[in-house]
Amino acid sequence: MRKDDLNRKVIAVHLYNDYSGSPRILAQWLQHAQANGAKVELHTSATGGILDEVNGIARRPFKYSPHPWLFLRLLRFVQIQLLLFFRFARLKKNAIVYVNTILPIGAILGARWAKLPVVCQVHEVAVRPRSLDRLLKWAVSRYCDQLIFVSDYVEKASGIQHSNTHVIANALSPAFVNGMVKKQEKVEGRFRLLMLASIRSYKGLDQFRELAMSLPEHQFELVLNGTQSEADQYFLDQEMPQNLVLYPLQKNVHAFYAKADVVLNLSLPDAWVETFGMTALEGMAYGLPVIVPPIGGIAELVVHGESGFHCDAYDIDGLVKRLNQLAVSPETYGRMSEAAQSRAAKYDFEEFAAAIDECVAETAIACRPKSGRQPHKGTMVV
C-alpha cells in the first residue's frame, strides 16, 4: 500500500472460507497488506479455512455454509446477502471494501449504499443458476470501482463489462515458498501421480480413478478438500484400484509434492472450467510436469509440450499416452521438470502484491471526497 493510503482501512469479504484457491489468494494479499501497515478487517464464514491463518487482522465472522439441496442453498445465500448488506451499509467512510469473488453481492450493494469504494477480485466465469449469474455480474459491473481478473480467460469469458479492469495472475505465497521441502528421488520405472481437488464429480475424480486402473504400475494419490467420511461417501460402491490412495483435507501439502512425479488437474471442461489452477503452479514450483485441461486460465499457466501437457480429462487414452511419454523418457521428463520450475518462478508474489496494492491505492485516490465531486455512476444516492 502507498504510505498516504495506509490510514485507510481495508475491509475484505469472502463468502465461504475453506482451503480452495480463491480464499488462499485473498489470504496471501491480506497478510501482505497487514504486514505493510494497512488496517485490515475480514468478514468471512466461521467454517474453518485458510483465512483463519491470517494473523493480526480484525475478524467479523458469520454463520454460512452451502446446503447440498438447491432450494435451501439459495435460501441460505439470500439470507447471508441480507446480513452482509446491513453490515456494510453501516460502515464508516474511511475504508475500502475488497470483495473476493463475485458472490458477496450483499457486501457490494451495502458498501455502495454507504458510498464506499469497492474493489472486486473476480475468480469465476459463471455461477448457477443463470439468473443469479446475471444478477451478480450486473452488481459487479455497476457498483464496483475496479475489477481484478485472475486470468485473461476470466476477463474474456465472464462477459463482465467495466471501464476499470486489471488482469493480475495469482502467485506463490512466501509462506508456500518458505515451507517447501527437499524433493524426494524419483523411483526408477514407477511414477507417483498426484491430484488435489474438491469432492465434486466435475473435478475429474472418476477420471482419476479410471486412470489409476489403466496404469496399475504407477502410484496414484488423491488429496481431497473434505473429510474422510465425505470421500468414502463419494466413492461408495465404486471399485477402487489398489494403486490409488485417498487422503482427506491436508493443511500442509508439501510432503505430497515432494514425493510426486507429476501433478494432474482433471477438471471436466464441459462442467467446470479452471480459472487459474494453484495446485498446478505449486506442483511446477517443485519441478513437476503438470497435466491440465486444454481451456481456462489454467491452460495459460502451462505451456503445452514444455512445462506440461494440455489434455481433456475424458480422453483417458490420451492421458495414458502423455504419462507414458514422461515415464519412459528421462530426457523428456528432465526437460519438462526444469521448464516447469522456471515457469513457476515467473509468478512472483512481490509483483502480484504490488499490482493489487496499486489497484487499491488508485481506488482510494479516485474516491477521495472532492468539492463538487459528482457521485460514482454506480453510487446509490439516498
Secondary structure, 3 states (H helix, E strand, C coil): CCHHHCCCEEEEEECCCCCCHHHHHHHHHHHHHHHCCCCEEEEEECCCCHHHHCCCCEECCECCCCCCCHHHHHHHHHHHHHHHHHHHHCCCCCEEEEEECCCCHHHHHHHHHCCCCEEEEECCCCCCCHHHHHHHHHHHHHHCCEEEECCHHHHHHHCCCCCCEEECCCCCCHHHHHHCCCCCCCCCCCCEEEEEEECCHHHCHHHHHHHHHHCCCCEEEEEEECCHHHHHHHCCCCCCCCCEEEECCCCCCHHHHHHCCEEECCCCCCCCCCCCCHHHHHHHHCCCCEEECCCCHHHHHCCECCCEEECCCCCHHHHHHHHHHHHHCHHHHHHHHHHHHHHHHCCCHHHHHHHHHHHHHHHHHHCCCCCCCCCCCCCCCC
